[in-house]
Amino acid sequence: MKKSILALCALTLAAGLSACGGGSSDFTISGTVTGLEHPGLILTNNLSDDLPVGPLGKDDKGNVRNVTYQFGKQLSYGDTYNVTIKKQPDHQKCEPGGGTAETAGRLSVINAVFNCVLSSHTIGGTITGLNSDGLILNNGGNQFIANKNTTTNAYPGEFTFGAPVVYGTTYGVTVLAQPKNEICTVSGGVGEMKDDDVKTIVVTCTARPPAAA
């Protein structure tokens, strides 16, 4: 009878230790990256364990596949981890989405999430010869109103559209409305967005010819 009671107590104690983390002391850092379309992403844990993570392409519906990753080095119970971005992927920007810093063993599964989007940049350039109000530039429905006092009370001056353009997207700047007393033309206004702001678009305005008698 005493032996049965001792055996039962031993089993109960073992189960209690297992439930409190007394089982396996090895923990793997794993996670998910969403929206990853380009190579180059490098994650690091505690700034000492680096892990390159590459894209998996798109599914049949054109959706970017989520990427799952796993660090090779395991953690012991109670070790802290802090997964950060050592290098951003090409043409994209990634940010942590949750679960990137904790203590091993507090959660049953470590899932450090990062979310990535294509980078975006502004487009703009210079306007010369503008001496009257009313010029409206357009890019894909986004407008820039360029009055003669838009910047430093007189053009020539620089301009920048407020809405950025996503990497790989085509932009095309046109004149939506001419100013009152001039005719403006755009050069260098069409292109595909790369990895830097576009500052080379030139808008040239000249006086309207006199109306025919």
Secondary structure, 3 states (H helix, E strand, C coil): CHHHHHHHHHHHHHHHHHHHHHCCCEEEEEEEEECCCCCCEEEEECCCEEEEECCCCECCCCCECCEEEEEEEEEECCCEEEEEEEECCCCEEEEEEECCEEEECCECCCEEEEEEEECEECEEEEEECCCCCCEEEEECCEEEEECCCCCCCCCCEEEECCCCEECCCEEEEEEEECCCCEEEEEECCEEECCCCCEEEEEEEEEECCCCCC
